[in-house]
Amino acid sequence: MEPILLLCLSLLAHGAEAACREARFGGAVLPLRAQQLVLAPTQAPPANRLRFRHDVSLTVPVAVGAPPQNVTMVLDTGSELSWLLCNGSRVPSASAPPRAPAAFNGSASSTYAAAHCSSPECQWRGRDLPVPPFCAGPPSNSCRVSLSYADASSADGVLAADTFLLGGAPPVRALFGCITSYSSTTANGNDAATKSSEAATGLLGMNRGSLSFVTQTGTLRFAYCIAPGDGPGLLVLGGDGAALSAPQLNYTPLIEISQPLPYFDRVAYSVQLEGIRVGAALLPIPKSVLAPDHTGAGQTMVDSGTQFTFLLADAYAPLKGEFLNQTTALLAPLGEPDFVFQGAFDACFRASEARVAAASQLLPEVGLVLRGAEVAVGGEKLLYRVPGERRGEGGAEAVWCLTFGNSDMAGMSAYVIGHHHQQNVWVEYDLQNSRVGFAPARCDLATQRLGARA
């Protein structure tokens, strides 16, 4: 632990403009959890909009402002600008979780500063965002931000700066979105799950854009290890993996396309998918299907902010067919052609929990073959029990779906490797050498060894 924390630098000067000067964030080790999340509302939403929520997400504890306010943030390598719900008070809601988060109160922080619409932060720092920051005009002259995500959720607020404290490292100053309204056109999901869910105050943007947390803090390397279920994992910011006794990693290079393409995210952690195997069978998928086309569609992204993995239809169809073929003797297909979980998962089965537990170790491993590395998915990570769905006499059987979804059905034009398939894998993002590393790991043991506590 000491070698990492010794690399940290001290707090930057206050003020929104000072946040433009990137800090060298030496490192910290933080607890990381996969939790079912609901974001508490700051106000009653319009009748035709449902409240913004993340389903199962990775969360880290962060302290923001002076004096520090403790918040929980979703770790998202697929997003750029970090944001916090900004209100300073809770608003009761029938659909909010019992432990709804207190929104961040900027007025109570002596280090908080909103960005002016004529500041460099507002004028050019947000160039990588899909919707750049814009000036609200008089009388507020505030710099506004508007964010939207693939799950149809959206958030709006002002661009601001404050100090962030992560783990035992000194505080660093960073720009973020101070969100005053958010919504989603998606359903709220299972009521029972909602009632038992944790709550998040915001999102920690970790991609390679100019306003991401790692870019603003000059972080050259970070890694995480996600424990299965709700067990504790860890996030390591900065430092050297060798100093942490991290496992031997297999690296795959990040894919760079310099010219702007309409469907290629240039600041994502994009890697090259070279093949997919089911067991020992390498699927007959043309290389052209797995590479970005002339529009940029078809890139493969490593994304901690997405739960499951998504494949474009021309790769998903052969995977689905081969998996069903190899599991005929193990699992009974659901047999309901119209059943689709979350709009993208239609390779589903019916079986008791005991049956799936017995079959899980016999299921064929699915391997995502990357250039120089592989993400192998096996056992319990291959199937997900659909909440609230039972079949058979007395509901003896649950409904299970393969945890690979169809990108085309979800309205996406990319392959996405989600965090469910990164469980018990040490994943390192090496920005200095433009690569991502993977290695199998016991993340619960790694968390104990490195001393990250929830």
N, C-alpha and C positions, 0 to 999 in steps of 0.2 A: 504493500500500500504506500509506504513512504516515498519510493522513487517516483510514483505518479504525482503525488500531491506536491512534491518539491518542484515540479515543473510549472506549477501554477503561477500566474501573475496577479498583481493586485488590481483593485477596482479602478475602472476608468473614470474620467471626469464626468460630472453630471451634465445634463442638458441633452436635448434630442439631437442636436447637430454633432455633439461629441460622439454619438453612437456610430457615426460613419467611420471612425477610426477603429479598425479591426483589432481586437485583443487576441493575444496568444493564450488560449484557454488550455492550461497544462493538463488537467485531468481530474476525474473524480469517479468513484464507484458508487452506483445507486441501485437500490432494489427495483426490480421490474416485475410487474404482474400482468397476467392476462385476466381481464375482468369484463363482466357485462356492464355496460355503462349507459347512464341516462344523464343528459345535461339538464340542469334545472332551468326553467324559463325565467327571463328577466321581466317579461310582461306577457299578458294573454295574447296568443297568436291569432291571426285572422281565422275566421271560421273554416276557410278552405285550406288551411295549412296545419300540419301536425308539428309537434315540437321536435326540434333538432335532437337526434340521439345517435351515438355510436353504439353498435351492438357489442361484440366482443373485441376489446382493444387492449393494447399494451399501455400501461400507465406507469409514470414515475412521479415521485414526490419532489416538488420544487418549492423554494421560498422566494417570493418576489417583493421588491420594494424595501423601504426603510421607514419604520421598523418592518421586519420581514412578515409577509402574510403567506401562510402555508397553503399551497394549492396542489391539486393532482392534475397532471397533464398527459394527454395521449401522445405516445411516441410515434411519430409518423415520418418515415423516410421517403414517403411519396408526396409530401407537402413542403412548401417553402416557408411562408410567413407563419411564425408562431402567433397564437392569439389566446386571450383570456376573456371570459365573460366579465364585463365591467359594470358593476352596479353598486356594490357595497352592501347589499342587503338581500335576504332571501324573499321570494314571493311564493306563498303557498300555492300548490297545484294538486289537483286530484291525480294527475298522471306523473308527478315527480316522485322520485324514490324517497324513502323515509329519511335517508341521510343525504339530502340534497346539498350541494356545495354552496358556501357563501361566495358570491361573486367577488372578484378583486376590486378593492376600493382605491382607485388612483388618488383621490383627494386626501387619503390618509397616509400616503407615502411621500416623504420629503424629497425622494429622488425621481419621482414621476414627472415626465414632461411630454406633452402632446406635440407632435410635429406640426409646424406651420406649413401652409400650403405652398409657400414660396421657397421652402428649405430644399437643400439638395436631396434629402431623404425622400421628399415627396416628388421631386422633379425627375430624378433619374435612378434612385436606388431600387425601385420596384420594377425595373425593366424586364425581369424574368417572369413576373406574375402574369397569368392569363389576362387579368384586368388590372392594369397599373393603377397605383394610387392616384387620386384626383382631388382637385380643390373644390371645397364646398362653397366657396365664395363668402362675401360678407353676409351677416355680421360676424359669423364664427371664424371664417378663414381657416378652417380645420382641414387637415389632410385626411380624406376618406379612403377606406379600403372596402372592397367587396369581394368575398371569396365564395367559391362554389366547388362542389365535389361530385365525383362520379355517382354517388348514391342519392343525388338530387338534393342534398342538404346545402344550405347556404348560410353565410354569416356576414354581417355588415357592422362597421364601426369606424374608429379613427386610428391613424397610425401614431404610435407613442413609443417612448423609451423608458426603461427602468432597469434596476439591477436584478439579476437572477443569481440565486445561490443554489448550487447543486452539490449534494454530498458534502464533503469536508473541504472543497476547494473554495478559494476566495471568491467573492461576488464578481460578476462581470455584467457589463451594461449592454443591452441589446434592444433593438426595435421590435415591436410586436403590434398586433392588432388589438385594440381595446374595443371589444365587441359589445354592441348595445342591442342588437337584434339578430336572431337566427331562426331558421325554420327548415322543415323538410317536407317533401311531398310523399315520403315513405310512411309505411304504417308503424305504429308504436311497438308492435311485436307482442310476444307472449306476456300476459299480465303477471303471471307468477314469477317469471324471470325478472320483470321490471321491478317488482316489489323487493326482490332480494339483491338488486344490483347496487354497485358502488356508483359514486357520482364523480364527474370530472369537471374542472373549472375551465379547461382549455386544451390546446394542442401545441406540441413542441415540434416545429417544422425542421426537418433534418435533411432535406435534399441539398443539391449543389447550387441552388439559386442564390442571387446576391443578398437576399434578405433572410436566408435560412439561418438557424441558430449556429450551425457549424461554420458557415461562411463568416458571419459577423464576429464570431469568437476565434477565428483562425484555427479551428480544430482540424488537425491533419489526419487523425485516426480515431475511430470509435468502434466499439464492439458491443454485442449483447449476447446473452444466452437465455433462452426462454424455456422455463420449466413447464412440463405438461400440466394440464388442468389449472388449478388456482395456486399451484406451488410457487414459491419465490424464485425469481430469476434475477439477472443483474444487467446493468448497463454500465459500460466503462467508457468514459470520455477522455480522450487523449492518452498519453503514456505509450509504452511499448509492450506489445503482447508477450514478448519473451520475458519481460520483467514480471509478468503476471503468471508465468508458467502456463500460458494458453496452449491448447493442443496444436499439433502440426497442421497447418492449414493448406488446403488446395485453393489456389487463386484463379479467378477468371477475370480477364481485363474488362474494363468499362468500355462500352461502345460509344464512339464520338462521331457525330455527323455535324459538320460545321455550318452547312447551309440550312436556313429555316425551312422546315417542312410542316405542313398543316397538322399532321397527326403524330409527330415525333416530339416527345418531351425531352428537350436537350439537357435539362437539369435533373432528370431522374437518374437512378442507379440502373442503367440499362446494360444488360449483358447479352451475349449471343447464345441462344438456345440451338443446339446442334442435333438433338434427337431426343426421343422419349422411348423408354423401354417399359414393358410390363413383364416382371420376372426376367427371364433371359431373352425374351422376344423383343427385338428392336422394331418399333413400328415403322411401316413403309411410308414415311412422310417425306415428301420432297423437301430438299434444303430450302428452296425458295419460299415454302410455306412458313418456315421458321425464322425468316429474316425480314427486316423492314422493307416495304416496297417503295416505289418512287414518291409516295405521299407521306411516308414515315409510319404508316400503319404496320403493325406486326412486330414492334419492338418488345423485348422481354424485360420487365422491371422487377427488381427486388424491393418489396414494399412491406414495411412493418405496420402500415396503417390499414392494410386489407387483411381480412381474416383468412379466407381460403385462396386457392390458386385457380386462376382462370386461363383457359386456352382458347384460341380462335377455333372456329368450327371445323376447319379442315384438319386440325390436329386433335380436337376433342372427340370427333366421331370415331376415328380408329382407336383411341384410348378407351372410350366407352365400350366399343365392340369387343376388344381384346380382353378387357377386365371382366365383362360379363361372361365371355367364353371360358376364361380360366377359373371362374368362381362358381360355375354351375353346380358342382357337387357340395359347395360350402354354404351358399346363400340362396334363398328363394327371391326372385325378382318381385317387386311390388305388384306388377301387373296392372297398373293404372296409367295408361298412356297420357292422360291429361294432368297428372300430378307433377308439379315442378316446384321445388323448394327454392325460395328466395329468387324466383324468376330465372334461374340459370342452372339449377342442379336437377337433372332428370334421370340420372342413373341411380335408382333407389331400390331398396330391398325391404322385406318384412321378416323380422326375426325377434326372438326373445333376447333379453340382455345376456342370458347365460349362453345362448347359441352364438352370439357375436363374440363374446369373450373367449369361447373355445375356438372359434374360427379365425380370430384376429391374427394369431401367430402363423396361420397357414395361408393367409392371403398373399397373393403375389406382390412383391415390392414394385412400386412405380418409381422410375428414375428419370429425373430431368437432367439430361446430359448437356453440360455447358462446355465452353471452350476451356479445358484445363481443370474442370471441377464437375462435381455432380451433386445434386440435391436428391437424396434417396428418401422416399416416403413409404413407410411400412407399418404393419400392425394397426394399433388403434387410431393412428393418424389418418388412415384411409377412409374411415366411415364416421359420419356425424349423425347422432340421433336427433330427429326432427322433434322439437318440443311440441307437446300437446297432441301428437298423432299416434293413435293406437289402432291395431287391427286384430282380427281373430276373436274367438269366443272369450268374453270377459276382458277384452283388451290385452290378451296375453302377449301379443307381439307389438314391438315398436317399429317405427319406420326409420330406416337408415339410408343416407345418401352418400355416394362417393364424393369426397371432398375436393373434387376438381369440377369446376363449372365451365359453362359455355360462354365465352366472352361476347359472342354475337348476340346471344339471348339477353345478356346484361347491358347491351348497348355500348360495349367497349371495343376498341380497335387495337388491343394490345394483349400480350401475355403478361400475367401478373403472378409472381410467386409470393403468396401471402404468409402471414406469420404462423398460421396453424401448422404449416409444413416446415417451419423453421424451429419447431420445438426440439429440445435436446440437440441443438446444433449451435456451435460457436460461430457467429457470423461477424466478420470484421470488415469494416468499410475503410479502406486505405486510400484516402483522398490524395495523399502525396504521390503515390505510385499508380493512381487511377485503376484500382482493382478492388474486387470483393473476394474475401476468403471464406471457406466453409470447412468445418470439421465436426464429426460426431462428438458429443460431449454429454456428460451427466450434469445438467445445469443446476440441479439442486445441490450437488456436491461442490460445484464451482462457486456457487453463491456462499456456501458455508466457508469455503477456503479463503475467499477474498473478503469475507466479513460484511457483505452488504445486507443490511437489516431492513425489513419492511416497517 
